[in-house]
Amino acid sequence: MITHLKGKLVEKNKSYLIIDCHGVGYYINISLYTYFSLENKGKYICIYTYLFIKENQHVLYGFFEKKEREIFSYLISVNGIGPSSAITLLSHLTPSEIEESIYKENIKAFNDVKGIGKKISQRIVIELKDKFTKKIGDNKNKNVIFLGKTPSFIKKEALNALNVLGFSSIESEKVLDDILNKHPKSEELTVENLIKESLKKL
């Protein structure tokens, strides 16, 4: 099994990316979480992968971090959840949000995702709850930084919002970096809070 790929990011799309590894281009399906977390094209990156094989299909899925790949593998083990549905879930919820929703039996969190019905949502919670109970229980007293999202993911969302408001990318990115660098690591930070802090400085 291909566990990861290192190479130059030559094409980046919201649903896939292409990496050049020593002259060979790999087409990799990704979630929006990975899309926003990765650097822009032209950079050399490492992407964690999962090779899905079914009959004559060999499809490669890529993930920004091992945790996302782990959640993906759990999701596709659920009866009725295929790779496409798992990627859809990871595009609407972060890996940490999926873990938390399963642990808290929050079926609505999955049911709100387009294409995931109530029965499938119930199956996700029922079939995966035991896998996450201990993991979440061990970490429930620890501080959750950035609400389970990477700083890069939050920065990207905040930057897009500031651009829509008319602020330049260069100026906005400078302010965002300054806030993120000075932010106490023991406190939570949301996209909304980051935008509010940025507007005070812009």
C-alpha atoms as an extended CHARMM CRD file, in Angstrom:
* protein
*
       202  EXT
         1         1  MET       CA              0.0000000000        0.0000000000        0.0000000000  PROA      1               0.0000000000
         2         2  ILE       CA              1.1730000000        3.5410000000       -0.7670000000  PROA      2               0.0000000000
         3         3  THR       CA              1.3020000000        5.3100000000        2.6080000000  PROA      3               0.0000000000
         4         4  HSD       CA              2.5800000000        8.7360000000        1.5540000000  PROA      4               0.0000000000
         5         5  LEU       CA              3.9720000000       10.7130000000       -1.3600000000  PROA      5               0.0000000000
         6         6  LYS       CA              6.5790000000       13.4680000000       -1.3840000000  PROA      6               0.0000000000
         7         7  GLY       CA              6.8720000000       15.7040000000       -4.3940000000  PROA      7               0.0000000000
         8         8  LYS       CA              6.0750000000       18.9860000000       -6.0930000000  PROA      8               0.0000000000
         9         9  LEU       CA              2.4710000000       20.1540000000       -6.0040000000  PROA      9               0.0000000000
        10        10  VAL       CA              1.7540000000       20.9820000000       -9.6580000000  PROA      10              0.0000000000
        11        11  GLU       CA             -2.0380000000       21.2780000000       -9.5460000000  PROA      11              0.0000000000
        12        12  LYS       CA             -4.4020000000       21.9920000000       -6.6730000000  PROA      12              0.0000000000
        13        13  ASN       CA             -8.1760000000       21.7880000000       -6.8790000000  PROA      13              0.0000000000
        14        14  LYS       CA            -10.8590000000       21.6660000000       -4.1890000000  PROA      14              0.0000000000
        15        15  SER       CA            -11.4890000000       17.9780000000       -4.9180000000  PROA      15              0.0000000000
        16        16  TYR       CA             -8.0830000000       16.7330000000       -6.0990000000  PROA      16              0.0000000000
        17        17  LEU       CA             -4.4240000000       17.5550000000       -6.4870000000  PROA      17              0.0000000000
        18        18  ILE       CA             -1.5810000000       16.3670000000       -8.6690000000  PROA      18              0.0000000000
        19        19  ILE       CA              1.8930000000       15.7300000000       -7.2620000000  PROA      19              0.0000000000
        20        20  ASP       CA              4.9860000000       15.2630000000       -9.4110000000  PROA      20              0.0000000000
        21        21  CYS       CA              7.2020000000       12.5990000000       -7.8200000000  PROA      21              0.0000000000
        22        22  HSD       CA             10.4100000000       12.2190000000       -9.8360000000  PROA      22              0.0000000000
        23        23  GLY       CA              8.6230000000       12.8300000000      -13.1240000000  PROA      23              0.0000000000
        24        24  VAL       CA              5.5250000000       10.7500000000      -12.3310000000  PROA      24              0.0000000000
        25        25  GLY       CA              2.2780000000       12.6530000000      -11.7730000000  PROA      25              0.0000000000
        26        26  TYR       CA             -0.1040000000       11.2400000000       -9.1550000000  PROA      26              0.0000000000
        27        27  TYR       CA             -3.7790000000       12.2180000000       -9.2180000000  PROA      27              0.0000000000
        28        28  ILE       CA             -5.0200000000       12.2870000000       -5.6190000000  PROA      28              0.0000000000
        29        29  ASN       CA             -8.5650000000       12.8790000000       -4.3880000000  PROA      29              0.0000000000
        30        30  ILE       CA             -8.7460000000       15.1880000000       -1.3550000000  PROA      30              0.0000000000
        31        31  SER       CA            -11.1740000000       16.8320000000        1.0730000000  PROA      31              0.0000000000
        32        32  LEU       CA            -11.6720000000       20.5700000000        1.5520000000  PROA      32              0.0000000000
        33        33  TYR       CA             -9.8940000000       20.2160000000        4.8970000000  PROA      33              0.0000000000
        34        34  THR       CA             -6.7380000000       19.0850000000        3.1010000000  PROA      34              0.0000000000
        35        35  TYR       CA             -7.2320000000       21.6670000000        0.3310000000  PROA      35              0.0000000000
        36        36  PHE       CA             -7.2270000000       24.5930000000        2.7620000000  PROA      36              0.0000000000
        37        37  SER       CA             -4.4450000000       23.1300000000        4.8970000000  PROA      37              0.0000000000
        38        38  LEU       CA             -1.9310000000       22.6010000000        2.0930000000  PROA      38              0.0000000000
        39        39  GLU       CA              0.4470000000       25.2020000000        0.6930000000  PROA      39              0.0000000000
        40        40  ASN       CA             -0.0660000000       26.6380000000       -2.7870000000  PROA      40              0.0000000000
        41        41  LYS       CA              1.1100000000       24.8090000000       -5.9000000000  PROA      41              0.0000000000
        42        42  GLY       CA              4.7730000000       24.9020000000       -6.7550000000  PROA      42              0.0000000000
        43        43  LYS       CA              5.7080000000       23.8360000000       -3.2220000000  PROA      43              0.0000000000
        44        44  TYR       CA              7.1990000000       20.4840000000       -2.2740000000  PROA      44              0.0000000000
        45        45  ILE       CA              4.8140000000       18.6520000000        0.0210000000  PROA      45              0.0000000000
        46        46  CYS       CA              4.2490000000       15.3510000000        1.7810000000  PROA      46              0.0000000000
        47        47  ILE       CA              0.7470000000       13.9250000000        1.5560000000  PROA      47              0.0000000000
        48        48  TYR       CA             -0.4960000000       10.8610000000        3.4430000000  PROA      48              0.0000000000
        49        49  THR       CA             -2.3940000000        8.4870000000        1.1950000000  PROA      49              0.0000000000
        50        50  TYR       CA             -4.9300000000        5.6840000000        1.1340000000  PROA      50              0.0000000000
        51        51  LEU       CA             -5.1930000000        3.4370000000       -1.9360000000  PROA      51              0.0000000000
        52        52  PHE       CA             -8.7830000000        2.2820000000       -2.3860000000  PROA      52              0.0000000000
        53        53  ILE       CA             -9.1210000000       -0.8660000000       -4.4840000000  PROA      53              0.0000000000
        54        54  LYS       CA            -12.4710000000       -2.1840000000       -5.6780000000  PROA      54              0.0000000000
        55        55  GLU       CA            -12.8210000000       -4.5420000000       -8.6420000000  PROA      55              0.0000000000
        56        56  ASN       CA            -11.0300000000       -2.7030000000      -11.4740000000  PROA      56              0.0000000000
        57        57  GLN       CA            -10.7680000000        0.6070000000       -9.6040000000  PROA      57              0.0000000000
        58        58  HSD       CA             -7.5540000000        1.8480000000       -8.0100000000  PROA      58              0.0000000000
        59        59  VAL       CA             -8.2410000000        5.2870000000       -6.5210000000  PROA      59              0.0000000000
        60        60  LEU       CA             -5.7370000000        7.2720000000       -4.4700000000  PROA      60              0.0000000000
        61        61  TYR       CA             -6.9520000000        9.5270000000       -1.6490000000  PROA      61              0.0000000000
        62        62  GLY       CA             -4.6940000000       12.0520000000        0.0420000000  PROA      62              0.0000000000
        63        63  PHE       CA             -4.7110000000       13.6530000000        3.4910000000  PROA      63              0.0000000000
        64        64  PHE       CA             -2.9420000000       16.5950000000        5.0890000000  PROA      64              0.0000000000
        65        65  GLU       CA             -2.3380000000       14.6660000000        8.2990000000  PROA      65              0.0000000000
        66        66  LYS       CA             -2.3660000000       11.0650000000        9.5340000000  PROA      66              0.0000000000
        67        67  LYS       CA             -5.3220000000       11.7700000000       11.7910000000  PROA      67              0.0000000000
        68        68  GLU       CA             -7.5140000000       12.6670000000        8.8080000000  PROA      68              0.0000000000
        69        69  ARG       CA             -6.5020000000        9.4370000000        7.0540000000  PROA      69              0.0000000000
        70        70  GLU       CA             -7.3340000000        7.4710000000       10.1940000000  PROA      70              0.0000000000
        71        71  ILE       CA            -10.8290000000        9.0240000000       10.3590000000  PROA      71              0.0000000000
        72        72  PHE       CA            -11.2940000000        8.2760000000        6.6420000000  PROA      72              0.0000000000
        73        73  SER       CA            -10.4400000000        4.5950000000        7.1570000000  PROA      73              0.0000000000
        74        74  TYR       CA            -12.8890000000        4.3940000000       10.0690000000  PROA      74              0.0000000000
        75        75  LEU       CA            -15.6690000000        6.0310000000        8.0720000000  PROA      75              0.0000000000
        76        76  ILE       CA            -15.3880000000        3.7160000000        5.0610000000  PROA      76              0.0000000000
        77        77  SER       CA            -15.6310000000        0.7300000000        7.4320000000  PROA      77              0.0000000000
        78        78  VAL       CA            -19.2120000000        1.7940000000        8.2080000000  PROA      78              0.0000000000
        79        79  ASN       CA            -21.8530000000       -0.0330000000        6.1840000000  PROA      79              0.0000000000
        80        80  GLY       CA            -23.1930000000        2.3980000000        3.5630000000  PROA      80              0.0000000000
        81        81  ILE       CA            -20.2300000000        4.8010000000        3.6400000000  PROA      81              0.0000000000
        82        82  GLY       CA            -17.9620000000        4.7550000000        0.5960000000  PROA      82              0.0000000000
        83        83  PRO       CA            -14.8320000000        6.8190000000       -0.0850000000  PROA      83              0.0000000000
        84        84  SER       CA            -16.8120000000        9.6460000000       -1.7220000000  PROA      84              0.0000000000
        85        85  SER       CA            -19.1400000000        9.9810000000        1.2690000000  PROA      85              0.0000000000
        86        86  ALA       CA            -16.1810000000        9.8860000000        3.6630000000  PROA      86              0.0000000000
        87        87  ILE       CA            -14.4470000000       12.6860000000        1.7410000000  PROA      87              0.0000000000
        88        88  THR       CA            -17.6950000000       14.6930000000        1.7710000000  PROA      88              0.0000000000
        89        89  LEU       CA            -17.8670000000       14.3550000000        5.5510000000  PROA      89              0.0000000000
        90        90  LEU       CA            -14.2270000000       15.4250000000        5.8950000000  PROA      90              0.0000000000
        91        91  SER       CA            -14.9730000000       18.4350000000        3.6890000000  PROA      91              0.0000000000
        92        92  HSD       CA            -17.7230000000       19.6480000000        6.0260000000  PROA      92              0.0000000000
        93        93  LEU       CA            -16.3010000000       18.6060000000        9.3930000000  PROA      93              0.0000000000
        94        94  THR       CA            -12.7140000000       18.5450000000       10.6340000000  PROA      94              0.0000000000
        95        95  PRO       CA            -11.2930000000       15.2280000000       11.8830000000  PROA      95              0.0000000000
        96        96  SER       CA            -11.5870000000       16.4770000000       15.4780000000  PROA      96              0.0000000000
        97        97  GLU       CA            -15.2020000000       17.5550000000       14.9440000000  PROA      97              0.0000000000
        98        98  ILE       CA            -16.0450000000       14.0870000000       13.5970000000  PROA      98              0.0000000000
        99        99  GLU       CA            -14.3950000000       12.4340000000       16.6040000000  PROA      99              0.0000000000
       100       100  GLU       CA            -16.2360000000       14.7190000000       19.0020000000  PROA      100             0.0000000000
       101       101  SER       CA            -19.5930000000       14.1980000000       17.2670000000  PROA      101             0.0000000000
       102       102  ILE       CA            -19.2360000000       10.4150000000       17.4400000000  PROA      102             0.0000000000
       103       103  TYR       CA            -18.1960000000       10.5430000000       21.0850000000  PROA      103             0.0000000000
       104       104  LYS       CA            -21.1300000000       12.7990000000       22.0130000000  PROA      104             0.0000000000
       105       105  GLU       CA            -23.5320000000       10.8210000000       19.7640000000  PROA      105             0.0000000000
       106       106  ASN       CA            -24.3500000000       14.0000000000       17.8630000000  PROA      106             0.0000000000
       107       107  ILE       CA            -26.1710000000       12.4090000000       14.9210000000  PROA      107             0.0000000000
       108       108  LYS       CA            -27.3910000000       15.8040000000       13.6780000000  PROA      108             0.0000000000
       109       109  ALA       CA            -23.8040000000       16.8680000000       12.8900000000  PROA      109             0.0000000000
       110       110  PHE       CA            -23.6060000000       14.1500000000       10.2230000000  PROA      110             0.0000000000
       111       111  ASN       CA            -27.2220000000       14.3890000000        9.1200000000  PROA      111             0.0000000000
       112       112  ASP       CA            -26.6670000000       18.0690000000        8.2230000000  PROA      112             0.0000000000
       113       113  VAL       CA            -24.0770000000       17.0370000000        5.6160000000  PROA      113             0.0000000000
       114       114  LYS       CA            -25.5400000000       16.7980000000        2.1240000000  PROA      114             0.0000000000
       115       115  GLY       CA            -25.9900000000       13.1890000000        0.9980000000  PROA      115             0.0000000000
       116       116  ILE       CA            -25.7200000000       11.7220000000        4.4910000000  PROA      116             0.0000000000
       117       117  GLY       CA            -29.1510000000       10.6290000000        5.6710000000  PROA      117             0.0000000000
       118       118  LYS       CA            -30.4060000000        9.9090000000        9.1560000000  PROA      118             0.0000000000
       119       119  LYS       CA            -29.8780000000        6.1340000000        8.9350000000  PROA      119             0.0000000000
       120       120  ILE       CA            -26.2670000000        6.5240000000        7.7930000000  PROA      120             0.0000000000
       121       121  SER       CA            -25.6620000000        9.1190000000       10.5220000000  PROA      121             0.0000000000
       122       122  GLN       CA            -26.9590000000        6.6840000000       13.1240000000  PROA      122             0.0000000000
       123       123  ARG       CA            -24.7340000000        3.9190000000       11.7670000000  PROA      123             0.0000000000
       124       124  ILE       CA            -21.6510000000        6.1510000000       11.9850000000  PROA      124             0.0000000000
       125       125  VAL       CA            -22.2820000000        6.8050000000       15.6730000000  PROA      125             0.0000000000
       126       126  ILE       CA            -23.3090000000        3.2290000000       16.5590000000  PROA      126             0.0000000000
       127       127  GLU       CA            -20.4940000000        1.4820000000       14.6740000000  PROA      127             0.0000000000
       128       128  LEU       CA            -17.6730000000        3.8760000000       15.5790000000  PROA      128             0.0000000000
       129       129  LYS       CA            -18.5210000000        5.0610000000       19.0940000000  PROA      129             0.0000000000
       130       130  ASP       CA            -16.4680000000        2.3650000000       20.8230000000  PROA      130             0.0000000000
       131       131  LYS       CA            -13.4170000000        3.2780000000       18.7580000000  PROA      131             0.0000000000
       132       132  PHE       CA            -13.4520000000        6.8850000000       19.9670000000  PROA      132             0.0000000000
       133       133  THR       CA            -14.7450000000        6.6340000000       23.5380000000  PROA      133             0.0000000000
       134       134  LYS       CA            -11.3610000000        5.9020000000       25.1090000000  PROA      134             0.0000000000
       135       135  LYS       CA             -9.4290000000        8.2440000000       22.8200000000  PROA      135             0.0000000000
       136       136  ILE       CA            -11.6640000000       11.2490000000       23.4920000000  PROA      136             0.0000000000
       137       137  GLY       CA            -11.9990000000       10.3520000000       27.1690000000  PROA      137             0.0000000000
       138       138  ASP       CA             -8.2300000000       10.4040000000       27.6000000000  PROA      138             0.0000000000
       139       139  ASN       CA             -7.9910000000       13.8480000000       26.0330000000  PROA      139             0.0000000000
       140       140  LYS       CA            -11.1410000000       15.5340000000       27.3090000000  PROA      140             0.0000000000
       141       141  ASN       CA             -9.2850000000       17.4980000000       29.9760000000  PROA      141             0.0000000000
       142       142  LYS       CA             -6.5970000000       18.7320000000       27.6100000000  PROA      142             0.0000000000
       143       143  ASN       CA             -6.7780000000       22.1420000000       25.9290000000  PROA      143             0.0000000000
       144       144  VAL       CA             -8.0470000000       22.0270000000       22.3580000000  PROA      144             0.0000000000
       145       145  ILE       CA             -6.0710000000       24.5140000000       20.3260000000  PROA      145             0.0000000000
       146       146  PHE       CA             -7.7510000000       26.0330000000       17.2530000000  PROA      146             0.0000000000
       147       147  LEU       CA            -10.8510000000       23.8490000000       17.8720000000  PROA      147             0.0000000000
       148       148  GLY       CA             -9.2570000000       20.8790000000       16.1100000000  PROA      148             0.0000000000
       149       149  LYS       CA             -8.3660000000       22.8500000000       12.9950000000  PROA      149             0.0000000000
       150       150  THR       CA             -4.8020000000       23.5890000000       11.9950000000  PROA      150             0.0000000000
       151       151  PRO       CA             -3.6180000000       27.2300000000       12.1270000000  PROA      151             0.0000000000
       152       152  SER       CA             -3.0860000000       27.0200000000        8.3640000000  PROA      152             0.0000000000
       153       153  PHE       CA             -6.7340000000       25.9730000000        7.8250000000  PROA      153             0.0000000000
       154       154  ILE       CA             -8.0830000000       28.7860000000       10.0220000000  PROA      154             0.0000000000
       155       155  LYS       CA             -5.7650000000       31.3610000000        8.4730000000  PROA      155             0.0000000000
       156       156  LYS       CA             -6.9210000000       30.4080000000        4.9700000000  PROA      156             0.0000000000
       157       157  GLU       CA            -10.6020000000       30.8060000000        5.8470000000  PROA      157             0.0000000000
       158       158  ALA       CA             -9.9940000000       34.1280000000        7.6140000000  PROA      158             0.0000000000
       159       159  LEU       CA             -7.9060000000       35.4210000000        4.6960000000  PROA      159             0.0000000000
       160       160  ASN       CA            -10.6660000000       34.5860000000        2.2090000000  PROA      160             0.0000000000
       161       161  ALA       CA            -13.2080000000       36.4360000000        4.3610000000  PROA      161             0.0000000000
       162       162  LEU       CA            -10.9850000000       39.5260000000        4.6330000000  PROA      162             0.0000000000
       163       163  ASN       CA            -10.4560000000       39.5390000000        0.8620000000  PROA      163             0.0000000000
       164       164  VAL       CA            -14.2240000000       39.5250000000        0.3550000000  PROA      164             0.0000000000
       165       165  LEU       CA            -14.4200000000       42.5340000000        2.6800000000  PROA      165             0.0000000000
       166       166  GLY       CA            -12.0160000000       44.3880000000        0.3950000000  PROA      166             0.0000000000
       167       167  PHE       CA             -8.7140000000       44.0950000000        2.2650000000  PROA      167             0.0000000000
       168       168  SER       CA             -5.5700000000       43.2250000000        0.2950000000  PROA      168             0.0000000000
       169       169  SER       CA             -4.1230000000       39.7230000000        0.6280000000  PROA      169             0.0000000000
       170       170  ILE       CA             -0.6270000000       40.9650000000        1.4980000000  PROA      170             0.0000000000
       171       171  GLU       CA             -1.7780000000       43.2950000000        4.2650000000  PROA      171             0.0000000000
       172       172  SER       CA             -4.3090000000       40.7880000000        5.6310000000  PROA      172             0.0000000000
       173       173  GLU       CA             -1.8320000000       37.9040000000        5.7010000000  PROA      173             0.0000000000
       174       174  LYS       CA              0.6660000000       40.0450000000        7.5820000000  PROA      174             0.0000000000
       175       175  VAL       CA             -1.8940000000       40.8530000000       10.2830000000  PROA      175             0.0000000000
       176       176  LEU       CA             -3.1090000000       37.2370000000       10.4980000000  PROA      176             0.0000000000
       177       177  ASP       CA              0.4360000000       35.9210000000       10.9530000000  PROA      177             0.0000000000
       178       178  ASP       CA              1.0730000000       38.4710000000       13.6800000000  PROA      178             0.0000000000
       179       179  ILE       CA             -2.0720000000       37.4460000000       15.5870000000  PROA      179             0.0000000000
       180       180  LEU       CA             -1.3880000000       33.7130000000       15.2410000000  PROA      180             0.0000000000
       181       181  ASN       CA              2.2200000000       34.0940000000       16.3970000000  PROA      181             0.0000000000
       182       182  LYS       CA              1.1770000000       36.0240000000       19.5010000000  PROA      182             0.0000000000
       183       183  HSD       CA             -1.8770000000       33.9470000000       20.3620000000  PROA      183             0.0000000000
       184       184  PRO       CA             -1.6590000000       31.9950000000       23.6670000000  PROA      184             0.0000000000
       185       185  LYS       CA             -1.4180000000       28.2960000000       22.8310000000  PROA      185             0.0000000000
       186       186  SER       CA             -3.5890000000       27.3610000000       25.7910000000  PROA      186             0.0000000000
       187       187  GLU       CA             -6.6330000000       29.2260000000       24.4800000000  PROA      187             0.0000000000
       188       188  GLU       CA             -9.0820000000       28.3020000000       21.7320000000  PROA      188             0.0000000000
       189       189  LEU       CA             -9.2310000000       30.3020000000       18.5270000000  PROA      189             0.0000000000
       190       190  THR       CA            -11.9890000000       30.2510000000       15.9240000000  PROA      190             0.0000000000
       191       191  VAL       CA            -12.0980000000       31.7030000000       12.4270000000  PROA      191             0.0000000000
       192       192  GLU       CA            -14.6520000000       34.2580000000       13.6380000000  PROA      192             0.0000000000
       193       193  ASN       CA            -12.4220000000       35.4430000000       16.4790000000  PROA      193             0.0000000000
       194       194  LEU       CA             -9.4270000000       35.6550000000       14.1620000000  PROA      194             0.0000000000
       195       195  ILE       CA            -11.3870000000       37.8220000000       11.7250000000  PROA      195             0.0000000000
       196       196  LYS       CA            -12.5630000000       40.1090000000       14.5340000000  PROA      196             0.0000000000
       197       197  GLU       CA             -9.0100000000       40.5430000000       15.8380000000  PROA      197             0.0000000000
       198       198  SER       CA             -7.7600000000       41.2270000000       12.3100000000  PROA      198             0.0000000000
       199       199  LEU       CA            -10.3990000000       43.9070000000       11.6650000000  PROA      199             0.0000000000
       200       200  LYS       CA             -9.1990000000       45.7900000000       14.7560000000  PROA      200             0.0000000000
       201       201  LYS       CA             -5.7190000000       46.0380000000       13.2290000000  PROA      201             0.0000000000
       202       202  LEU       CA             -6.6080000000       46.6390000000        9.5660000000  PROA      202             0.0000000000
